[in-house]
Amino acid sequence: MTDRKQLDEVRARIDALDEQLLALANERGRLAKEVARIKRQHGEQVDFYRPEREQEVLRRLQSLNSGPLPDEVIARLFREVMSACLALQQPLKVGFLGPEGTFTQAAALKQFGHGVHLQPLASIDTIFREVEAGDMNYGVVPVENSTEGVVNHTLDCFLTSPLQIVGEVELRIQQNLASHETELKAIRRVYSHQQGLAQCRGWLDSRLPAAERVTVNSTAEAARLAASEPGSAAVASDAAIEMYGLQALAEGIEDISGNTTRFLVIGQHSPPLTGDDKTSLVVSRADRPGGLVRLLEPLARHNINMTRLDARPSRQGVWEYAFFIDLLGHADDGNVTEALSEMREQASLFRVLGSYPRAAR
């Protein structure tokens, strides 16, 4: 058999598989619509986005995956299938920190797929307000970066918002320097979000020490400004660079490799437990010696792993602080429930911000 005949046979098999995939994808869509019909017929609350169910599906498929496609590709592929099927049941509106081309938009796409309606919003406060008002079903906000730490604005919003955390997304961040200029020596000003500038401080100090650094609301806004000003550049994502037609002068300029940002998905209600969950809460200690130690002691006694502890001014008095805590487990887990109950007795302020599936790594 000639090479041409062999190729034709393999391509014919691929075409046949594509036809099967098409038929199966549409059958899955029909079943998704049937689920919606049954739920509405029986008067069930119409809340079709089930992050715990999606996480269960993705983990099961990854456990069954024998390659050659890697688990990350399998997760991305089936996320889009589920997103398209969800759109047949109930189109979702998801707000993210805009404009288009931000890393927050990339995180929203990673979590929800392209089947939802993504709405760029001007600020983190606006995202919280739009979800609280019901104008958006969910919102996606940055909460911490592995290099630069927490996003204080997001934490402060949780102090007054009734919203719950529905999920989390971890996104590998690659920062690039982009401009219409063709040489570094022509750059006199660099725009970016404050986190973007901070993540690339060492590179900028060594390569562009004389360039002015200007903080703007997002890396996408930075790309827009750089596109309109001669002698300007932006520290921005690939998506923002492409959107505004810039040329990358240097790629991967972040100072620490593995630079990752964690985002939170906010909504009205947290999902049920999955067996691999995280819980976030905000607490204030009683104002007496050893108050913080007594507040945290139940976690150790119930063998619960605390993964994050941050302090912010509580806005309840001068030099009074609220502590934001992440721990492994769901608030409905027996040992977690008991520990949280004991913590509540020691706290002057105590609120569970949500229990949600851990981000896939």
Buried (B, 14 or more C-beta within 10 A) or exposed (E): EEEEEEEEEEEEEEEEEEEEEEEEEEEBBEEBEEEBEEBEEEEEEEEBBBBBBBBBBBBEBBEEBEEEEEBEEBBBEBBBBBBBBBBBBBEBBBBBBBBBBBBBBBBBBBBBBEBBEBBBBEBBBBBBBBBBEEEBBBBBBBBBBBBBEBBEBBBBBBBEBEBBBBBBBBBEBBBBBBBBBEEBEBBBBBBBBEBBBBBBBEBBEEBBEEBEBBEBBBBBBBBBBBBEBEBBBBBBBBBBBBBBEBEBBBEEBBBEEEBBBBBBBBBBEBBBBBEBBBBBBBBBBBEEEEBBEBBBBBBEEBEBEEEBEBEBBBEEEEEBBBBBBBBBBBBEBEBBBBBBEBBBEBBBBBBBBBBBBBBBE
